[in-house]
Amino acid sequence: MSEEGPTIEPMTEADIDATLAIDLASFHPRDIGGERAAREKNLREELARTWARLRVARGRAGDVLGYILFWHVADEIHLLNVAVAPAARRRGVGRALVDDLVASSRRERAAKILLEVRASNEPAVRLYERLGFVRFNVRKAYYSDGEDGVEMVLELGAA
Ligand SMILES: CC(C)(COP(=O)(O)OP(=O)(O)OC[C@H]1O[C@@H](n2cnc3c(N)ncnc32)[C@H](O)[C@@H]1OP(=O)(O)O)[C@@H](O)C(=O)NCCC(=O)NCCS
């Protein structure tokens, strides 16, 4: 990663293996729809969806340090996943990915960015709060293991 931070670019098919490795190191299989093969199929489907966007954060050597997945539905952005390789965490990569999403959402005149996160996922909740997201609802037992889901929003306004 350069001193200015990672480069954020659209994900391509060539990034799928690196992205899968980050996913498998970051999420429990129940949260990403299964093991590697199921997840790979799912990622390829997201790449093909016209309303879905995948972006990667690259280090200086072009290596994938993290990625973000979101959907653009009407005037809302739904942030579905953001993950950073364990070895690259706490260096601003997650923040760079979400900052980039906020900037592009503003450019595209979206009204808000919505997301839902496990109540116990403190790193993610802190990251989102730090970037201005606020909690607006708790979905009781939203996850299959009974954990609550915290819904958060960043209102983008007209500015
Ligand atoms: C959440 C995640 C994406 C953060 O990525 P990251 O690159 O480590 O985050 P950053 O370095 O940009 O951190 C930005 C801010 O988030 C907060 N934060 C990040 N990790 C944190 C942690 N482990 N504990 C507390 N706060 C944390 C801090 O406020 C941090 O700012 P600071 O470093 O100046 O204190 C990463 O931990 C991850 O991949 N987790 C597994 C996947 C996941 O749960 N994704 C979210 C649900 S979709």
The ligand as an SDF file (V2000), in Angstrom:
LIG
                    3D

 48 50  0  0  0  0  0  0  0  0999 V2000
  -14.5360   -4.3060    9.5550 C   0  0  0  0  0  0  0  0  0  0  0  0
  -13.2550   -4.3090    8.7100 C   0  0  0  0  0  0  0  0  0  0  0  0
  -13.6740   -4.2620    7.2240 C   0  0  0  0  0  0  0  0  0  0  0  0
  -12.4360   -3.0540    9.0330 C   0  0  0  0  0  0  0  0  0  0  0  0
  -11.3540   -2.9690    8.1140 O   0  0  0  0  0  0  0  0  0  0  0  0
   -9.9480   -2.2560    8.4980 P   0  0  0  0  0  0  0  0  0  0  0  0
   -9.2250   -2.0120    7.2300 O   0  0  0  0  0  0  0  0  0  0  0  0
   -9.2670   -3.0130    9.5560 O   0  0  0  0  0  0  0  0  0  0  0  0
  -10.4790   -0.8640    9.1070 O   0  0  0  0  0  0  0  0  0  0  0  0
   -9.6860    0.5210    9.1600 P   0  0  0  0  0  0  0  0  0  0  0  0
   -8.2370    0.2750    9.4390 O   0  0  0  0  0  0  0  0  0  0  0  0
  -10.0120    1.3210    7.9630 O   0  0  0  0  0  0  0  0  0  0  0  0
  -10.3470    1.1570   10.4480 O   0  0  0  0  0  0  0  0  0  0  0  0
  -11.1690    2.3320   10.4060 C   0  0  0  0  0  0  0  0  0  0  0  0
  -11.8030    2.5360   11.7770 C   0  0  0  0  0  0  0  0  0  0  0  0
  -12.6920    1.4470   12.0780 O   0  0  0  0  0  0  0  0  0  0  0  0
  -12.6260    1.1440   13.4760 C   0  0  0  0  0  0  0  0  0  0  0  0
  -12.0810   -0.2240   13.6610 N   0  0  0  0  0  0  0  0  0  0  0  0
  -11.5620   -1.0320   12.7090 C   0  0  0  0  0  0  0  0  0  0  0  0
  -11.1870   -2.2140   13.2510 N   0  0  0  0  0  0  0  0  0  0  0  0
  -11.4630   -2.1440   14.5720 C   0  0  0  0  0  0  0  0  0  0  0  0
  -11.3010   -3.0360   15.6690 C   0  0  0  0  0  0  0  0  0  0  0  0
  -10.7660   -4.2530   15.4990 N   0  0  0  0  0  0  0  0  0  0  0  0
  -11.7310   -2.6300   16.8840 N   0  0  0  0  0  0  0  0  0  0  0  0
  -12.2710   -1.4080   17.0630 C   0  0  0  0  0  0  0  0  0  0  0  0
  -12.4250   -0.5060   16.0660 N   0  0  0  0  0  0  0  0  0  0  0  0
  -12.0490   -0.8680   14.8340 C   0  0  0  0  0  0  0  0  0  0  0  0
  -11.6860    2.1590   14.0790 C   0  0  0  0  0  0  0  0  0  0  0  0
  -12.4660    3.2780   14.4660 O   0  0  0  0  0  0  0  0  0  0  0  0
  -10.7910    2.4920   12.9060 C   0  0  0  0  0  0  0  0  0  0  0  0
  -10.1830    3.7270   13.0030 O   0  0  0  0  0  0  0  0  0  0  0  0
   -8.7440    3.8210   13.7450 P   0  0  0  0  0  0  0  0  0  0  0  0
   -7.8740    2.7190   13.2200 O   0  0  0  0  0  0  0  0  0  0  0  0
   -8.2690    5.1900   13.3680 O   0  0  0  0  0  0  0  0  0  0  0  0
   -9.0460    3.6530   15.1960 O   0  0  0  0  0  0  0  0  0  0  0  0
  -12.3670   -5.5630    9.0050 C   0  0  0  0  0  0  0  0  0  0  0  0
  -12.2040   -5.6840   10.4070 O   0  0  0  0  0  0  0  0  0  0  0  0
  -12.9200   -6.8590    8.4530 C   0  0  0  0  0  0  0  0  0  0  0  0
  -12.6520   -7.2420    7.3070 O   0  0  0  0  0  0  0  0  0  0  0  0
  -13.7000   -7.6260    9.2650 N   0  0  0  0  0  0  0  0  0  0  0  0
  -14.2470   -8.9050    8.8410 C   0  0  0  0  0  0  0  0  0  0  0  0
  -15.3650   -8.7320    7.8350 C   0  0  0  0  0  0  0  0  0  0  0  0
  -16.5440   -7.9670    8.4140 C   0  0  0  0  0  0  0  0  0  0  0  0
  -16.9920   -8.2390    9.5160 O   0  0  0  0  0  0  0  0  0  0  0  0
  -17.0740   -7.0040    7.6260 N   0  0  0  0  0  0  0  0  0  0  0  0
  -18.1720   -6.1440    8.0450 C   0  0  0  0  0  0  0  0  0  0  0  0
  -19.4980   -6.7750    7.9030 C   0  0  0  0  0  0  0  0  0  0  0  0
  -20.0160   -6.8680    6.2120 S   0  0  0  0  0  0  0  0  0  0  0  0
  1  2  1  0
  2  3  1  0
  2  4  1  0
  2 36  1  0
  4  5  1  0
  5  6  1  0
  6  7  2  0
  6  8  1  0
  6  9  1  0
  9 10  1  0
 10 11  2  0
 10 12  1  0
 10 13  1  0
 13 14  1  0
 14 15  1  0
 15 16  1  0
 15 30  1  0
 16 17  1  0
 17 18  1  0
 17 28  1  0
 18 19  1  0
 18 27  1  0
 19 20  2  0
 20 21  1  0
 21 22  1  0
 21 27  2  0
 22 23  1  0
 22 24  2  0
 24 25  1  0
 25 26  2  0
 26 27  1  0
 28 29  1  0
 28 30  1  0
 30 31  1  0
 31 32  1  0
 32 33  2  0
 32 34  1  0
 32 35  1  0
 36 37  1  0
 36 38  1  0
 38 39  2  0
 38 40  1  0
 40 41  1  0
 41 42  1  0
 42 43  1  0
 43 44  2  0
 43 45  1  0
 45 46  1  0
 46 47  1  0
 47 48  1  0
M  END
$$$$
